[in-house]
Amino acid sequence: MTSEPDWTALMGARLFERRVVLLSGELNDALAGDIVAQLMTLDAMGDDHVTLQVNSWGGSMEAAFSVMDTIDLLGVPVHTECVGRAEGPVTGVVAVGSRRRAAPHARFRLTPPRFEARGTAMELAEWSLHCQRQLDRWCDRLAEATGQAATRVAGDLDAGRYLSASEALRYGLVDEVGQRRGQPARPPLGFRPPP
């Protein structure tokens, strides 16, 4: 009896050989640790850029900071590509790449992470201050990466603003929006080029 191959592991190994790392799903501490380890390993293995492909519905601020800090500290460029969605703190991961790209139908959502805590009133007050400091640091870092004012970023976070790929380009979250291969750029729907 032959066993089925582990397609997920096989796919991950093939992507790793091509210097591609996946950030897929909720960005928690375990996933962040895995991504950081892969990025650092690829940095040590060569001088070519690494591509971090992102499709995430959010995660923790601490996990996002660990990936963002690693991208900042590596000796090789990290290109980020949003191939589905990037929400909450994960938008910062996309924004800090050296070359930032979005798929044509990618979606971004600027929203603060949800914080949950239990404890005494004193502990909760201290936790609240810590969370606010983290959020302020994240707004400053996202403002730096996008060229937006930190107050605008904070306002957009409070509003839970959604951005399409083209809106993310104008906002400064990405540098380019990909197009399908072999397809010429088309004018927006409803408009025809003059004869």
N, C-alpha and C positions, 0 to 999 in steps of 0.2 A: 504494500500500500504506500503510495507516494503522498507526501504532505503538500498542501497548497503553499505557494510562496507568500511571504509577508509583503504584500504590495506596498504598504505604507513605508516600511523600512527600505524596500528597494527603491522607491521613488525618492525618498529622502537622501539616500546614498548617491543616486544619480544627480540630483540637484546640487548636493554638496560638492561633487566632482566639478560641477560647472560654476562653483562659487556663488551659489544661490541659497539663501536661508529663508525659511517660511515663518511668518508670524501669522498664524491662523487661529481664530477663536478668541476667547477672553484672555487678555494678558494678565496672568497672575504671577506670583513669585516663581513658581516652578517653570513656567514657560519662559519667563524672562531669563532665568538662570541658564536654561538650555540655549536660548538665542545668544546670550552673552558668550557662552562657551564656544558655540559654533563660530561666531564672529572673531573671537580671539584666536581660535585655531586657524581659521583661514588667513588672518592677518600674519600669523607666524609661518604659513606655508607658501606665501608668495607676495608679490608686489602689485598684482592686478586688483582692480576694484572688486568689491563684493556687492551683490544685489540682495536687498532685503525686501521680499514681497510681502505685502500687508493685506490682510482681509480680517478685520477684527471689529467686534461690536463694543469694545471698550476694555476696561480693566482698572487696576489700581494705579494710583499716582506713583507709588514707590517702584512698582515694576516698570512703568514707563520711564522713570528717571534712570533706572539702572541701564536700560537699553540705550537711552539717549546719551548718557554719560560715556558709555562704551563706544558709541559711534564717534563722539567727540574726541576720544583718546586714542583711537586706532591709528596705525601708521599708514593704512591704505584707505582710499575713499570708499564710502558706503553709499551706493545708489539705492534710493528707496522707491518702490513702486506700489501704489495702491491699486489692487486688482479687483476689489469688491467694495469694501467700505472701511472707513477708519473713523471711529467714534471715541469721544471722550479723550482721555490722556494719550491714546494711540495716535491722534492727529499730530501730537508733538514728535512722535517717533518718525512719522513721514516727513515732517517739516525740517528736521535737522540733517537730512541726508545731503550729500555733496551734489548729487543730481537727483531731482525729485520728479517723479512721473506719475500720472494717473491714467488708468484705462478710461476709455470714452464714457462708460456708464458707472464709473466709480462714484461713491457718495461719501461725503464727509459730514460729521456732526460735531460742532463745538459745544461741548457740554461738560460740566464738572463731574468728577466721579462721585458715586454715592459712598458716603462714609457711614459705617455702623460701629457703635461702641456701647459698652455697658460699664457701669462702675458707679462710684460715688459722685456727688455733685462736683467735688474738687477735681477728681480724675477726668470727668467729662469736660469741665472748663479747660483744663490743660490740653486735652485731646482736641478740643475745638480750636484753640490757638495754634496748635501744631498743624492741623488740617488747613487753616487759613494761611499760614506761612507757606505750606507746600503749594497751595493753589496760587498764591502771589508769585512764587518762584517760577511756577509753570507758565503763568501768564506772561511774565517777563521774558522767559526763554522762547515762548511761541511768538511774542512780539518781535524779538530780535531776529528770529528765523524768517518771519514773513514781511518785516518792514512796517507792520501796523503799530499803532500806538497801544500800549499795554491797557489803557482804559477802554479802547475799542474791543480788544480781545476779551477783556473781563465782561463787558456788556454783551458781547455775542455769546459768551459762555452762559451767562445768566438767562439769555433768551433761548438757549438750546438751538442755535442757528444751524440749519442744514445747508450744505453747499454741494452743487453738482461739480463735476470735474472742471468745467469751464469757469465756474464761479470760484473754485479753489485756486485756479490759475490766476485769476484777477486778484484774489485775496493775498496771494503770495505763498500759499501752502505747497504748491508744486511749481515746477519750471516748465512743464510741458504736458500736453494731453496726447496720448497715443492715438493713432488711427489704424484702421484695418489695413493690412498689407494689400497693395495693389489698388486701393481705393483713392481716387483723387479727393481733395478737400471739396466739400459741397457748401453752397451758401445755406444759411438757415432756412428752415421750412417756411414756405409762403413767399419767398423772395426768389426771383429768377434773375440771372445776370442779364444785362442789356444785350440786345442782338448786335 
